[in-house]
């Protein structure tokens, strides 16, 4: 089973974001929240929906965790996609902008126009997530 969007994965991403100067610089004016939703794919080890909640404040991750009840409705932006799309994003085979404009990753909360000013921060966030990959190393978690 994949570790994607598990507590260990979330903790690894929070560490990466907290330690990444490029992300801090790019996200210095971004205050908001994101939710990532992975649709079930039993054949890939995801028998149920998995979701991740990120509360971000000016380049610092205030919270990165598997989503709790209410988080998906509270998030300013919610991105939803199939497990294969999330894998392709995190393994560098797909860029987020192409996934969104091509309909493979759906912005199901918030608008693209609201997200555009934060594009550099979103790219830096994806860069941090790619260093973790689909399953995080468990050291220090």
C-alpha positions as CSV (number, residue, x, y, z in Angstrom):
1,X,0.0,0.0,0.0
2,X,1.3,3.5,-0.9
3,X,2.1,6.0,1.8
4,X,0.6,8.9,-0.2
5,X,-1.4,11.3,2.0
6,X,-0.8,9.3,5.2
7,X,0.3,10.9,8.4
8,X,3.9,10.0,7.7
9,X,3.7,11.5,4.2
10,X,2.1,14.6,5.5
11,X,4.8,15.0,8.2
12,X,7.5,14.6,5.6
13,X,5.9,17.3,3.4
14,X,5.5,19.6,6.3
15,X,9.3,19.2,7.1
16,X,10.2,19.8,3.4
17,X,8.1,22.9,3.2
18,X,9.4,24.3,6.5
19,X,13.0,23.8,5.4
20,X,12.8,24.9,1.7
21,X,14.0,28.4,1.1
22,X,12.6,28.4,-2.5
23,X,9.1,27.6,-1.1
24,X,9.3,30.2,1.7
25,X,10.3,32.9,-0.8
26,X,7.7,32.0,-3.4
27,X,4.9,31.6,-0.8
28,X,5.7,34.7,1.3
29,X,2.5,36.4,0.2
30,X,0.3,33.3,0.2
31,X,-2.1,32.8,3.1
32,X,-4.7,30.1,2.6
33,X,-5.4,26.4,2.6
34,X,-5.4,23.6,0.1
35,X,-6.9,20.2,0.1
36,X,-5.7,17.4,-2.1
37,X,-8.2,14.5,-2.8
38,X,-7.1,11.2,-4.1
39,X,-10.0,9.1,-5.5
40,X,-10.2,5.4,-4.6
41,X,-8.0,3.0,-6.7
42,X,-8.0,-0.4,-5.0
43,X,-5.7,-1.8,-7.6
44,X,-3.0,0.7,-6.5
45,X,-3.6,0.3,-2.8
46,X,-6.1,3.0,-2.3
47,X,-9.4,1.3,-1.3
48,X,-11.0,4.6,-0.2
49,X,-10.7,8.3,-0.7
50,X,-7.6,9.8,0.8
51,X,-7.2,13.5,1.3
52,X,-4.6,15.9,2.6
53,X,-5.1,19.3,4.2
54,X,-2.5,22.1,4.1
55,X,-2.9,25.3,6.0
56,X,-0.2,27.7,4.7
57,X,0.8,31.1,6.1
58,X,3.3,33.3,4.2
59,X,5.8,30.6,3.4
60,X,5.3,28.5,6.6
61,X,3.2,25.4,6.8
62,X,0.9,25.8,9.8
63,X,-0.6,22.4,9.3
64,X,-0.1,19.6,6.9
65,X,-2.1,16.5,7.7
66,X,-4.6,13.9,6.4
67,X,-7.8,15.9,6.2
68,X,-10.2,15.9,9.1
69,X,-14.0,16.2,8.9
70,X,-14.7,19.7,7.7
71,X,-11.3,20.3,6.2
72,X,-12.4,19.7,2.6
73,X,-15.1,22.3,3.0
74,X,-12.8,24.7,4.8
75,X,-10.0,24.7,2.2
76,X,-9.8,27.7,-0.1
77,X,-8.6,25.4,-2.9
78,X,-9.4,21.7,-3.4
79,X,-7.7,19.6,-6.1
80,X,-9.2,16.2,-6.9
81,X,-7.8,13.5,-9.1
82,X,-7.2,9.8,-9.7
83,X,-4.4,8.0,-7.9
84,X,-2.5,7.6,-11.2
85,X,-2.6,11.4,-11.7
86,X,-1.2,12.1,-8.2
87,X,1.5,9.4,-8.9
88,X,2.4,11.1,-12.3
89,X,2.6,14.5,-10.6
90,X,4.8,13.3,-7.8
91,X,7.1,11.2,-10.0
92,X,7.6,14.1,-12.4
93,X,5.8,12.7,-15.4
94,X,3.1,15.4,-15.3
95,X,3.0,19.1,-14.4
96,X,0.2,20.4,-12.3
97,X,-0.8,23.2,-14.8
98,X,-1.1,20.6,-17.6
99,X,-3.0,18.2,-15.3
100,X,-5.5,21.0,-14.4
101,X,-6.0,22.4,-17.9
102,X,-6.2,18.9,-19.3
103,X,-8.9,18.0,-16.8
104,X,-6.9,15.2,-15.2
105,X,-6.7,17.1,-11.9
106,X,-9.9,19.0,-11.1
107,X,-10.1,22.2,-9.1
108,X,-13.2,21.3,-7.2
109,X,-13.1,24.3,-4.8
110,X,-11.7,27.8,-5.5
111,X,-11.0,29.2,-9.0
112,X,-8.1,29.0,-11.3
113,X,-8.0,32.8,-11.4
114,X,-7.7,32.9,-7.6
115,X,-4.8,30.3,-7.8
116,X,-2.9,32.1,-10.6
117,X,-1.2,34.7,-8.3
118,X,0.2,31.8,-6.3
119,X,1.6,29.8,-9.2
120,X,5.2,30.1,-8.1
121,X,4.3,29.0,-4.6
122,X,2.3,26.0,-6.0
123,X,5.3,25.0,-8.1
124,X,7.6,25.2,-5.2
125,X,5.2,23.2,-3.1
126,X,5.1,20.5,-5.8
127,X,8.9,20.5,-5.9
128,X,8.9,19.7,-2.2
129,X,6.3,17.0,-2.6
130,X,8.3,15.4,-5.4
131,X,11.3,15.0,-3.1
132,X,9.0,12.8,-0.9
133,X,7.5,10.9,-3.8
134,X,4.7,8.5,-3.5
135,X,5.9,6.9,-0.2
136,X,8.0,8.8,2.3
137,X,11.1,7.5,4.0
138,X,10.0,6.7,7.5
139,X,13.2,7.9,9.3
140,X,12.4,10.7,11.8
141,X,8.7,10.2,11.4
